[in-house]
Amino acid sequence: MGEKITENFKLEKVLRVNLTSGSIKSEPLEKGAKELIGGKGVAAYYMLKEVRPGTDPLSPDNKLIFSWGPLTGIAPTTSRLVVSTKSPLTGTFLDSYSGGMFPAKLRFGLPGHVGIIFEGKAEEMCYLLVDHGNVELVAAPELKGKSVAELYQRFGKGVEIAGIGVGGEKMVRYATISSDFGTHHAGRGGAGAVMGSKNLKCVVAKSDPPVLPKEIRDLSVAYVKKLRENPGTQWAIQIGTAGTTFSSQSAGILPSFGWKMGKFPGYDGISPEKVKESTKERKTCYNCPLACGYSLRLKGKFEIETRKGPEYETIAMLGPNCGIDDLSAISKLDYLCGEYGIDTIEVGNIISWLMRCSEEGIKIYDIKFGEVEKCLQVVEAIAHRKEKLGDTLADGLKKAVSVYGGEDFAVECKGMSYPGYDPRGSVAMALAYATSDRGACHKRSWAVGPTTFWGDAAFNYEKAPKFVKEDHDNNSILWCLAICDFASPVYLEDLGSEWLRALGYDYTVEQLKSIGNKVWNMVREFNVRHGFDRKDDYLPKMMTKPLGGEGPASGKSIDSAGFKLMLEKYYELQGWTKDGKPKLNLDV
């Protein structure tokens, strides 16, 4: 079935695709959703309303929502896709983000729309084609087993694709949704597994950019200048996320050898300087002047050229945390994860956990730190759910601990593994990980920056709640607009209100702040209804043990009383009960 859609800069409709029946319907946004602008807000509204407590994330009853904001593809640094669902890894609300060319291409192909709601399950593998306003659901069993990069060969030039690899098809609970030849990923929490459970292989977008009025073109020129000149964006322009490796190493919080140490002895092999000297070209998303991405040409254990990356989190978790000091080996692991469509942060944590368990005499899998070939074998086993070990690891670190033991070495919250900042050297990150809506996440609050990298509050339990709370609210509104995190130093000046006015919306900065806080509360309410409360905002055992090695955080641990103080203060600032439940009326 299909429908013709016409252009509109103001986003007031949503596309509903029922994969069971094959029906495709364009619907006006409900009033409550329209007030939340777009992106995360619209997804939170429909998820809260339509996904009942107790829903199995991998059942046809779960929803999968692709959404974007009114600025997407129009303003610089806004080609961002928001993918929302109930996470098969954590059971929480999940929103994951990816950039590149696909989000703008999709938005331009569905003018007037703010998102797509997928529901039900197709009988056989299929894809959704969005072609210059025409929308069609196409059966395609022949696509099974293809990587996203291979899909581009099937569909040819002039398209952008977001889809799943073998990991999604096998419903690995941290499978990604990949786009742009597999270089961008809606990576954390397993949205790719939900896509696989619905037999939806990919979304294919064909479109042309709209002709923009002079007012918007002029505004774009002004923002490009701001973005290029702002001190807060220079790191992205100069080096990209690889520069964070230096900051984490210097602060002594670079996870190394299964979270044993915060400074990595093999740092020189994975340093920003190594990335710079190996850079083949810089990479950018649609309509972005920052070009924070990079592709590398490497000769080490492997001779390899990367399409993009590896980014900092991948470097940290597949490198130092697994005892690997060879950038080519990290890139090989990254490439394999990308081909299969599985999250490198989860994979890195799982492999390093296996290494710690092996080192400590817990017999799960014989693997030592730095054993690259065995790491590659683990990735293969996970993606294909090979034998009991691969099948268990594909369900996540928390499930693996329940089967094999080794809890003392598992660093996760709500079932999602910690990313690349050891909070024993930045206590605000312990709170950020614990209170993140989708499980341990650095994107909801990157408090490590102002408290540790350029601040003096690395070990200050009293200041941390304010940093984290403000980040949560601010990021929520930026993600309603679908603005890239890396552009936040510019867009936070007025929370995007200038752009909204140019596109026909009317919001003050205070109204936008209020929306950000409301969306954060709505997502917390979703999680509460699905069984989460204070008990789930926890600290892993590892973080209560002193950090080894050298550096500013050496010998430090998270004080249990200090953690409790931070958590209670955060709840108070958010206006929640002592059990972590919102007090607002959030019925939709």
Buried (B, 14 or more C-beta within 10 A) or exposed (E): EEEEBEEBBEBEBBBBBBBEEBEBEBEEBBEBBBBBBBBBBBBBBBBBBBBEEEBEBBBBBBBBBBBBBBBBBBBBBBBBBBBBBBBBBBBBBBBBBBBBBBBBBBBBBBBBBBBBBBBBBBEEBBBBBBBEBEBBBEBBEEBEEBBBBBBBEBBEEEBBBBBBBBBBBBBBBBBBBBBBBBBBBBBBBBBBBBBBBBBBBBBBBBBEEBEBEEEBEEBBEEBBEBBBEBEBBBBBBEBBBBBBBBBBBBBBBBBBBBBBBBBBBBBEBBBBBBBBEBBEEBBBBBBBBBBBBBBBBBEBBBEBEBBBBBBBBBBBBBBBBBBBBBBBBBBBBBBBBBBBBBBBBBBBBBBBBBBBBBBEEBEBBEBEBBBBEBBBBBBBBBBBBBEEBBBBBBBBBBBBBEBBBBEBBBBBBBBBBBBBBBBBBBBBBBBBBBBBBBBBBBBBBBBBBBBBBEBEBBBBBEBBBBBBBBBBBBBBBBBBBBBBBBBBBBBBEBBBBBBBEBBEBEBEBEBBBBBBBBBBBBBBBBBBBBEBBBEBBBBBEBBEBEBBBEBBBBEBBBBEEBBEBBBBBBBEBBEBEEEBBBEBEBEB
